[in-house]
Amino acid sequence: MREAIVIGGGITGLSAAYEFVMAGAHPTLIDPSPRLGGVIQTGVVEGCVLEEGPDSFLTAKPAAAELIREIGLGGELISSNDHARVTYLVKGGRLVAMPDGLMMMIPTKVLPVAVSPLLSWSTKFRMGFEYFRRPPAGTPPDRTVADFIREHYGQETVDYLAEPLLSGVYGGSVERLSVNSVLPRFVELERKHGSLTRGVLAARAARRGHATQEEPLFQTLRGGLAQLTAALEKIVRPAAEVIEGRVEAAERAGGHYRVRVNGEWLETRNVIGACPAWAMGDLLGPVHAELGALLRGIDYSSSLTLALGYRAADCGPLPPGFGFLVPARERRILTACTFVGAKFPNRVPESHVVLRCFLGGAGQEHVLDLDDGAIVEAVQEDLRLLLGWRSEPAFTRIARWRRSMAQYEVGHAARIERMERILAALPGLFLAGNAYSGIGIPDCVRTGRAAACAALSRR
């Protein structure tokens, strides 16, 4: 009987398998693709490093960087060029720099916000008066992000800050995302201070005098994030059984589990579901009907990345900064665009300019069904209007990611709490990945390793 079967060979599953191998165990890792790594895929074209999935991770969440250093890739870590970090938002068909002093959508400096053309004077006045809000009586129920931000700063702040910022992270709708699950720190600030602005300023004042080195916002690997998954695979493969195939069914048999892969039943003491929640829901329905339904109830959005590579001599200049976001009210096809060479060093040679474009997300999934030529043409039209470019790219790369980004909708925390109670009665069954307690790479690494540690504790 196998000690553990890990379902899914993305960063979550590889992190779990790595934890088993480091403990001297021999897990079985199952993935339908011959290429492990999931959405983490990196290519190099004409000397340009192109990420087809995520391009970096938040430094504030340490699990990814810790793992990278642990496997000997610490010297490959690079940080974002935060000294040049400017983000633009589209307003009235043109790029407007996000004013200094905004922590996402919370204003912390008066003058930059006051002089910015991004928001109307009525919204600026509302932001000012928000400072005097008092803490709520009792504990408010879970709300949508849109309702929460609207209550504090008004609809224009939802439209031109909250919606584009969170669309870029979650690919979701602020009218459905749960503020308790997506912005828990903001909820805590409201509970303690009433005003989000006053809460942020109080937190900064409390840190004053405690000298700490300011960390970069993002980190990644010099040669792309596939360096991480490739290194994990190299460590895992000699000790693990890696099966290319699709898990067709799962069942509980006494104190263990059976999983059918490629028509063959495999027995195991532990199962770690490191694939999308909807896929685990289909598998676990026969094991526990309610758990299966809860998993299938976690919605997912689909997205697409398009890399446009230009020869620098053929195109105009870029505005200084990391890129731009397109609010839904201004959106034609583009959701966001990153200026790759500006965000990270050593990604793009001076001879080239690379734009990394994001499309799709909640309500825009139909974009993925367009053919490549139509997508490139539509994006180029957006860039012509926003940047004034009429250049033809030297190369393009498109990656479609269907049902890949979990959506933490209102009630998500209660759903997870119920799932945890069910799992407590199903020893040997564990869930990990971006559907539960965080969507970033560090969250996937953290939950994958934690699931493996919990399984190992049953030895």
N, C-alpha and C positions, 0 to 999 in steps of 0.2 A: 504493500500500500504506500502511495506517495505521501510525503509529509505535507506538501502544499501545492496547490494549483493556482497560478496567478493568471487571471483572464484579462488580457490586454497587454500589449507590448509597447505602449507609449511611455512617457517619462514616469508616470505613476507606477506602472507595472515593472519597469526596469529598476526603479528605486526600491520597490518591494523585493524583487528578485535579488538585487545587490545585498540587501540587508540579510536575507537568508544565507547567501553564499558566504558573507563575512562571518556568519555564525557557524559555519561548517555544515550547513544544510544543503540539500540538493532539490531545489524547487523545479516544478514544471511550469514553463511560461508558454502561453498559447496566444497567438495573434493571427488574424486572417491574412495579413500582408507579409510578403517575403522580406520586407524592409521594416525593421523595428524603428521606433522613435515617434510614431503617431504623427501629430501635427508639427512636431519639430523636424523640419527638413531644411537643409541649407544647400545652395548651389553657388558656383563661382562662374561668372561669365565675363570675359574680357577684363579679368582682374578685379571685378566687382563682387563682393560677398552679398548674396541675395538670400534673405530668409523668406521661406514660403509660408511659414506659420509665425509664431511669436518671434520678436527680434531681441527681447531683453526681459529682465525681471526686476522687480522693485528691490532695491538694496535694503530697505527697511525690514523686509522679511528675510531672515538669515538662512533658511534651510537650503536654498539652492547653492549659495556661495559656500556654505559649510561643506556640502557634498562635493562641490567642484574642487575645493582644496584637499579634501580627504582622498580623492582619487588621483591627485597629483597634477591637476590642471590650474592650480592657483596662479601660476605665472602667466596664464593665458587670459585672465580676467582683465577686462577693460571697462572704463566708466564713461558715462555720457558726458558730453562737453557742456556741463551745466553753466559755464560762464557765458555760453552763447545761446542759452535756452530762452527762446521766445516762441510762443504759440499764437497762431492767428485764428480768428474765427471769421466766417463769412457773414457780413451784414450788408444788406442792400446790394448784393452782387460784388462786393469788394472785400479784400482782406483787411481786417482790423486787429491789431495786436491786443492780446489779452492784457489788461492793465496790471502793472506791478502791484503787489500787495493782496492779490486774491489767493486764498487757499481753496482751490477748486472754485466754489461759488460764494465763499465767505470773504467779504471785504475786510482788510485789516489796515489799510492806508487810505486816508481821505482823498488827498490830492490826485493821485493817479486815477482813481475811479471817477472822481468828479470831472476831470478833463477828458476822459475817454469817450469817444463817439459810439462805443459799443452799446451803451444803455441810455435810455431816455432819462430826463431829469426827474420824472415822477418815480421811476425805479430807484434812482440815486437817493432821492429823499426818503423813500421807503427803507432802503438799506440803512440810512442814518438813524431813523426812528427805531429800527429793529434792536438797536443797542439797548433800548429801555424795556424790552420784553421781560416779564417775570417768569420764573419756573412754573410749569404746569402743575395743577393740583392733581395728585394721583399719577398713575402710570397710563399714558395714552396708549391706545391700541396700535398694532402694527398698521402703518400707512404706506401708500406708494411714495416713492421719492418725489414725484411731481407734487403731490398734496403737501408733503413736508416742506419742500422748498418754496412752494407757492405761498404757504402760510407765513413763512418768515420774510421772503423777499419779493413775492409777486410773480405773475405769469411770465413777464419778460425775462426774468432770471432763469426760469425753467426752460424757456425756449432757446436762449442764447448762451447759457452756461451749463446747467444741469444736463439737458438733453444731449448736446454734442459731446460733452466730456464723458458721460457714461455710455453713450453709444460707441465711443471709441474703445472703451474698456470691456463692456459686456455684450455689445451688439444687441442690446435689448431696449425695451420701451420704458421710459421713466414713469409712464402711466400705469405700469404693471409691476415694476421692480419694488421689492420691499426695502424700505429705508432701514429697518432694524437689521437686515441681513447684509445690505450693500454699504450703508453708511453708519455703522453702529457707533462710531466715535461722535458723530454729529448728534445722534440721539442722546448719548450720554451728556454732551455739552448742554443740550436743551434741558435735560432733566435737572442738571446741577445749576445752570445759570439762567435758563430761559432764553437769553440772547445767544445765538451762535457766535456773533462777532465778539461780544464781551467774553465768552468762554475761551475763544482762541487767544485773545489778548491776555487773559488771565493765565493761561497755560504758558504762554511765552514769558510772561513776567516771572512766573515761578521757576522757569529754567534759567533765567538771567543770573549770572554769577557762577553758574556751573559750566565751566569751560569744557566743551566737547568739540571734537573735530567734526565739522559738517560733512556728512556722507553724500556721495553722489546720488541722484535720484534713481538712475537705472544702471545696471551692469549687464554685461554679456561676455561672450568669448571672442577672442581675436579672429578666429577662423569661422565663427558662427556657432549657434547653439547645438548643431549636430555633432560638434566635438564632444559635448557632454554625453549624448545618447550613444555615440559610437564607442566612447571609452567605457561606459557602463556595460554595453553589449560585450565588449572584449573581455571584461572581468567576469561577466555572468556566464557566457557560453560554455567555458570548459567544465563548469560544475553543475550547470542546469540543463534540463532537457527542454529544448525549444521546439515547439510544434507549430508548423504553419497550418492553420485550419480555423474553422469557425466552430465555436461551441454551440451545439445543436439543442442540448437539453441538460438539465441538472435535477438531481433529486437527493433527498436525505434518506440515508439508510442506516438506521440505528444511531450510533455515535459518530458516523462519518458521512461523507458525501460521495455521490457518483456524478461524473460529468461525461457527456457523450461528445466526442470530437471526431470528425471525419468517419462517423459510423461506429466508433469504438468507445466502449464505456471504460472510464478511468476512475479508480477509487482513490480517495484522498482524505486525510484527517482535517485539512483546512482548505478553504476556498477564499481567495481574495478577488473581489470584483473590482478590477481597475480599468474597466471599459465604461462607456457612457451609461448613465442611469437608466435610460430607456431600454438599452440592450439587456442590462441586468434584470430589469423588471420583467421582460419577456421570459428570461431564464428562470427566475425565482418564483413566478406565479404558482407553479405546481408545488414548490417547497413551502411557501406561505403566501396565500392569496392576497392578504392585505399589504404585505411588504411589496409584492410585485406591483400592486396598484399604486402604492405611494411612489415607487421609483418611476413608473411610467408617467406619473403626474408631474414630474419635473420637466418643464418645457426646455427646449433647446432652440437656439437660433443658428442660422447658416450664414457663412460669410465667404468672401473671396478676396484674395490679395493679387494685385497686379504690379509687377515691377516694370518700370519703363526706364531703359538705359539709353542715355543720350551721349553723344560726343560733345564735350564742352564747347568746342568751336562752333557747333551747329545751333546752340540755343542761347537764350538770353540769361541774364542774371537771376538768381533767386533772392527773395527777401531774406535778411538775416534771421536765423532761427531754426527750429526743429521741423516746422511744417504747419499745417492748418487743419481745422475741423470745420465741417459743414453742418450747421443746424438743420433739422428736418424741414423747417419752414423755408430754407434757402436751397434745399437739396434737389439736384437734377439726377445724378447717378453716384457721384463721389460722396462718401461718408467722411473720409479723412485722407490726408496725404502727408507722408514723412519725407523730409529731405535727408536721405540716408547719410550722405557724406558730412552733413553738419551735425547730426545727432551723435555719431560715434567716430573716433579716429580710426584710420587704417582700414576703412570699409570700401572706399571708392578712390581710385587713383585720380590725380589732378586732371587727367585727360578726359574724365567722364563726369556726368551728373546722373544720379539715380533717384527717381521718385518712386516711393513705395505707396501704392494706393489701396485703400480699403473700400469695399463695396458690400452690399447686402445688409445683414442684420435684421432685426425684428421689423416685419412689414415690408421688407425689400428683398425677400428671398428669391423672388422671380428673376432677379438679375443673374443668378447662377445658371439659369436656363438659356441665357443668351449665348450665341456662339462667340468665340474669341475675338473675331474681327469686329463684331458689333460692339463688344465691350471696349476694346481699345479705341475705336472711333469715338464712342460717346465720352470716354474719359478725356481724350485729347480735346474734344470740344469744351469740356469743363475747364481744362487747363488753359485753353486759348482765352476764355472769358476771364479767368482769375489771375493768370500770370502773363497773359499777352503772348504766349508761345505759339508758334506755328511750325515748330521743328518736328521732324519725323524721328522716332526713336531708332537707335541702332539695333536694339533687341528688346523683346518683351518676354515676360514669364508670368503665367497665370496659375494660381492654385485655388481650387474650390474645396471648401470645408463644410460639408453638409451636416447639420445637426451636431455641431461640435462644441458650442458654447452654452453651458447650462445657465438658465435664467432663475435667479432667486426672487421669485414673485411673492406678493403679500401672503403671509402664512408659511413661508419657507422654514422659519425656525421651529414652528410647531410641528411641521412635517418631519423635520430631522429628529426632533425629540421623540416623536412616536416611533420612528424607524429604529432609533437606538434602543428603545424599550423592547421592541420585537427582536432585535439582534441579540440582546442579552439572553434571550431564551433559545437562541440558536447557536450554541458554542461551535466555534470553528468556521463561522461565516463572517467575513469582514468586507467592508466597502471603503474604497479610496478613490480620490480623483477630484475633478473640479466641480462636481455637482453638490458638494455637501458643506464645506466650511471655508471656501476660498477658491478663486478661479485661476490664480496665477501659477507659474512654474514652481515657486517655493511651496505653495499650498499642495501641489501634486506630489512633490518630493516628500514633504512632511507627512502627508496622510498615507502615502505608500509605505514609507519606512515604519510609521507607527503601526499600520496593519500587520506588517511582517513581525514586528516586535511582539505584538499581542498574540499572534499565532505561535511564535517561538516560546512564549511563556506557558503554553499548554503542554510542553514536552514532559 
